[in-house]
Every structure is written in structure tokens, then in C-alpha cells.
Amino acid sequence: MAKTIVYKFGGASVKDSAALKNLSDILRNRLRNNLVIVVSAMGKSTNSLEGILARKLEGGNFSRDCAILNQYHLEICESLFPADHVIFAQLDNYFIQLENDLAKPLSRENYDEYYDRIVGYGELISSRIVMEYLCLVGLVVLWQDARELIRTNSDFRFAKIDFEKTRANCQNKLKPILEKYPVLTQGFIGSDSNGRSTTLGREGSDFTAAILATSLDAGSVTIWKDVPGVLNADPKIFPDTELFTELDYRQAAEMTYYGASVIHPKTIKPLANAGIPLFVKSFLNPEADGTKIHGAAEPNFIPTIVLKKDQILVSLKVTDFTFIEEKHIHLVYEQLQFLKLRVNMLQTSAISISIVIDSQLFKLEQLIEKMRGDFEVRYNEGLELLTILHPDEDSISDNIFGHEILLEQTTRNTFQVVRKVRIS
């Protein structure tokens, strides 16, 4: 029996009717049994749903935002489907459910659980539209709710996978179907033991593909992107990027750890442990080779640049004239873990701890509130964290010239700076 393969298509690959037609062209000669297709929310739908949540939390009127999001999906459907197609009733139903959920109370205390219930609609709507369109053009696939497969804990917005139960679900529910039909499902979402919707962290659809692949003992995973493969920098920001034709798991994991956006950071580990190769290919040029990530790749030491935006530098200074000790660092990490905040950079001095974190709603205020009893807290917002792996003199000088540097850190193979955004 042929091994399962997993394809993942991100938001850009399903953003409009032309993108869906292109997706169907990619699948036309590749569709087969034992194929799992994972799709993200369409375009910037997740951002729109986050905006609706923010508006609701502020007590504002978010009905117009919902109508705009509905119209966006409706226009895609109108350009692809006949007027009497079932997709229009399905779309109406999803938005009625969304509005009913949005009618429930929202507060800072229940925000994370509420977020997972609302934001997951992006993937559910997108996957339904994609499935119906593929069937319309003669590519028969079955739709599967990922929440019936991906079992997590109740750590809303950053749910941890119960791999044992997820594997059992995939083997018992999904594998028998795959023997007869290809299956299309959602990235990013799962459910806890009480059936409540959970999410796996922003851009978590890549991770979903890896989870399903390892649970099904798949032969490979392919992530379809709007870039030629894994590059040594984001081509939207940096000129003259270079394509990696192959990477080993360790180097790819290192890149994602520091924030390379081409692959979700949790994707590599399960695939590496299972020895499943990961391909990153372009949906704009599907016949090109792209990048292969596997265990036997030769190491590549060209400078690799990762830029994380919307960063916050928080400085925590002890107030009783003692020096920084392990207990202070432990206290800081304890609160960061409680608030589900990941440290992107940490530096200590004799009397202070400096940390760099992503900007997230409420989180900075909550961190300051927790830390004020033990530290004097100062912070800078709207910063950039630049990381260069395997740096050389040119890559460093080119990327710090003209910037105000607030923090710098160098190790044997890594150069990092926190810099202010340069005003052109």
C-alpha cells in the first residue's frame, strides 16, 4: 500500500478565486488516495477575526467587520460556483454560528478560550469552500473536521498536542477513509478532552501537517508557499536572497526557532523524530524542486537573516541593590510561562534582566503587573529583533547601518540585535 503524503496550503494559496483555480491545477495530476490536504484560512481572514475580537473587547460595534469578512468569502464563492450551489447555504450557516458565538460575553479573563472558538472559523470556512470547489471541478475529496483528530490539552491559543490520542484518532478514523479517498482538513485547530476548540499558535497549520504525517506514518510532507522554497532571508524585506536546495533538520529547526516565517517552529521536531522528509515548494511554480529538509543534507553555512517585527524589550531591574541571581531568572520565567510568553532574546547584567518578547494583546500589561513587586520595570515597544545565523562582516554591517541599536548579543554562530525601526 502506498504511504500517505500530506500537502499543506497556506492562506496566500487560497486567498481568492484565481488562487483556488491554481490549487486545483496543482492537485489535478497529484490527487490520489492516501493524500491529506491541510488548508489555512483564506488570505488575511485570521487577522480580520482577531480585529473583530479586539473591537468586541473594546465594546465597539463589530457587525460591519463581520459583514466585510462574509462579503470577502461570498465574492470568492460567487466567482467559482453556480448560484444554486450548496456552498452558499453553508457559508450563511457558518456566519450565523459565528455571530451567535460573538453574542456571548467576552472579557480579559476568558479571552484565550474565546479566541480559539472564534478564530477557528477562518479554517472551517476556507476548507469547506476549497473542498466544494475541488469536487465541482471533478477532484473528489472528503472533508474532515480536524477537531475530531487533533486532541490537545486546554492551554488555549498555545495548545499542546496529546500525540497518543491524536495518533489513535488518525489511525482509527482517518486511515480507513484515506484508503479510498483523499481527505481535506483544517490546519491550526484542534479540541480538548471536553470538545472545546483549541488552536496551536499563530501560523500553526504547518504544525498540523506534521502532526498528521507522524500520526499516519506518512512518506512526506509538502508545504506550498509563495516563495521558491526556504531562502536565507525573507525576499519581501531583503534583496538578493539565496535558495537552500536542501537543509538538515537541525539547521531548519534553528532557523524556525529564531523566527524564520517560512515554517512554523514546531513543525520540524515530530518530522525529524519520525524521519519524514519535508518539502517546501512554490505554488506559483509547482514543477520546481524547492527545498528538501531531511536527515542526510549537507550543512550550509551561508549567512541567514531572520527579522522579527513588533517586538518589545522589557528591562527588569532589581530594587534592593542585590545582584541578579538564579532566583530572579526563575521568577521571570515562571511568570512568562504563566502568561504563555516566549522569550526571543534574554540578556542579564549585574542588576538587571532584559528580555525580548512578541507584542500580544494584554500580555505586556499583565507582565508588568506581575513583575512590579520585585523589579523596576521599563520597556520599549515597536522594535525589531534581527538574527543572523553564520554571520560575516558584510551581513552584520549591512543590517545595523543607520539603525539605533538597543541590545546586542553574539555567540559563536549567531549575531542578534534589538533595533529601532528606521524611519525612511
HUGIRA-V114047 format. One record per helix or strand. SS is the DSSP state (A for helix, B for strand). FROM is the first residue (numbers start at 0). TO is the last residue. If there is no record, write none. Layout:
SS;FROM;TO, SS;FROM;TO
This chain:
B;4;8, A;10;13, A;16;27, B;34;38, A;44;56, A;62;79, A;86;101, A;110;118, A;120;135, B;140;142, A;145;147, B;150;151, B;160;160, A;162;177, B;181;185, B;188;190, B;196;198, A;204;214, B;219;224, B;230;230, B;242;242, B;245;247, A;248;256, A;266;273, B;276;281, B;290;293, B;303;317, A;325;337, B;342;347, B;351;357, A;362;370, B;374;388, A;392;399, B;404;409, B;413;419
